[in-house]
């Protein structure tokens, strides 16, 4: 049995992982989805990391899985928990001293998104629509639940320099959605290769793989 610690992206809602949790448990594993204090302006990266450590509850041999913004937090827990593997899912990969706010420009995310928009026939200058960029391949009933809930995301963690001197010495894998419109797969590949020396495994689906393709994600995590 493997214990998976699941760190959500912006909004910090453990609900994001609910479809994946069920599938991992059916495979005989333990899955702990973490609720982060996303709406708390007094909480930054140290507090997010502390929340993950507390959720782990002293368990050993952990696989830490991070979605999107969760990539800022996941490496911070590796020195405090017995982590055997770190898995980034359509995740931000920070550099030492870089703020989350600077990450977008430093990595060229906006240009990559705009190029993807043009390639797929969308206007890159239109208003940002989460239904277009995040939920385009998520089942309607799940989308409706997501739109009815959720928390605002404080800007505090994005303003803080990423505190590690280097990426933790933990085996790291990157999973990317081949249809991700927000972090296009080619963009993720470039950033992962440049910053980690890792080539992502590409899965079907967009940015929210745990909601749109939980079966494929569970299989990838369990390999």
N, C-alpha and C positions, 0 to 999 in steps of 0.2 A: 504494500500500500504506500502511496505517495501522498504527502500533504502539500496542497497547493495554496499559496497565499495570493489572493487576487486583488490587485490595486487598480482602482478605476481611474478614469481620466477626469477632465474638468467637470466640476459639479460634485465629484467625490461620492457618488451614489453606489452603494454595494448592489442595489437592484440591477444595475447594468449586467452583472454576471449571472443572474438567476437561471437563465437557460443552460449555461455552461456548468454551473454547480450541479444541477440535476444529472447531467450526462457524465460528469467525472465521478459522481457518487455511484452511478450505475456501473461504472467500470471498476468499482471497488476502492476508490480513493477518497480522501478527505479534502474538501474544498472550503476555504474560509474567505469569504468576500468581505473586504474592509470598507467601512464607511469613513471617509475622511472629513475633517471639519472645514469643508470648502467655503461655507458661507461666513466663516469667522475671520474677520480682518486682522485679528491678533495672532492667527495661526499661520505659520510659514513652513518651510521645508523641515526644520527640526521637529515641529509639532506633528507634521504629517508622518515623518519617520517614526516618531514615538507611538503614534496611533497604530501603525503597522506592527511594531514590536509587541505592543500590548495585545493586539489581536492574535498574534502567534501563540501566546499563552505558554511559552516554554517548550513548545513542540520542537522536535529535531528533524533533520534531513528534509529541509523545505525546498520546494520549487517556488520561486517568486515570479509572478506573472504581472506585467504592467501594461496597461492600455494608455496610449496617447500621452497626456500630461503626466500620467503615472510614472513615465520614464525618468522624471526628475527625482522622484522619491525612492524608487526601487533600489538603486545602487547604494543609497545611504544606509539601508538596513543590513547590508551584507557583512559588515564588521560586527554587528550586534546579534545576529542570528546565525544558526547553522544552515546556511544556504548552500545547496549542492548545485543549483542551476538557476540562472536568471533568464527569463524569457520576455522579450519586448514585443508587443503586438501593436503595430501601427503607432509606435511610440516615439516621443522626443528622445534624442540622444544628446545630452548636454556635454559640454567641454568644461574643464576646470576653470573656475572663475567667471564663467559666462552666466548671465542672468537668463531666466526663461523668457523675459521680454526681448532680449537681444538675439535669442536663438533663431527667431523667425527670419531676421535679416541676415544673420551670419550664415545660415544654411541655404538661403535662397528659396524658402518655402513659398512665398507669395508668387515669385516668378514661375515656380514649378506648377503651382495651382492654376495660374493664368494660362500657361501653355497647355495644360490638360483641358481646361475649359475650351480653348480654341480648337483643339484637336477633336473634342467630342461635340462641338457645335453649340456650346453655351457662351453667353456673353461674359467675358472676364470682368466687366465693369458694372454688372448688375448688383443689386443688393444681396447681401449674404443671406442665404436661406438654408437653415439646418436640414430641412426636408430634402433639399437637393444634394447637399454635400455629405450628410450623415445618414439619412434614413431612406435613401433611394432604393435600397435593396432589403430593407427590414420589413417583415410582415406588417400589414396595416394594424392589426390588433395590438401588436407590440409597440408600434409607433404611437398609437393613441394613448397607451399607458404611459409612455415616456413623455409625451407632450402634456399629460395631465399632472405630472409630478416634477421631480427634479429640484435642484437647489442652485442658487446663483454661485458663481465662482469668484472668490475674492482675488484681487490682483496681488496680494501680498507675496505669495510664493514666486510669482513671475519677476518681482523686483529684487529678489535676493540672489547674490552670486552663488553658483553651484559650489558647495564647500569642499569637495574632494580634490586631492592633488592629481589623482589618476583614476581610471576606471577600476573597480574592484577586481581582484584576482579570482574571479568566479566564472566558470564556463557560461558563456552568454550566447543566446540564440535570438535571432530576429525573425519574426513572422510578419509578412506584409500582405495586405489585401490587394489583389491584382486590379480590383475596380475601385480602389480608394480615390476619391475625388479631392480630398482635403490634403492628404499626404500621398501624392501619386507614387506608385510603386517604383518608378525609375528614380524619383527623388529619394525615397527611402533607401534604395540600393546604394546610391552614391554616398549618402551621409553615413550609412552603416559601414561601408568599405573604408571611407576616409577616417572615421573616428574610432572604429572598433576593429577594422580588418576582417569584418564578417560580411558574408553575402547572405541576404535574407532568403528564407524559404517563402515562396509566393503561394498564397492560398486564394481560393475563389472568394469573392465578396469585397465589400467596401470598408469604410473606416470602422464601423461598429460590428466587428466579426462575431463577438459573443452574442449579439442579438440577431444578426442576419444569417450566420453560418456556424452555429455552435457545434454541430456535428463535426465539421471539418476541423474546427479549432480544437475540440476535445481529442480527435484522433492525432493531430499534430503534437499536442502536448503529451500524449500518452505513448508516443513512439520512443 
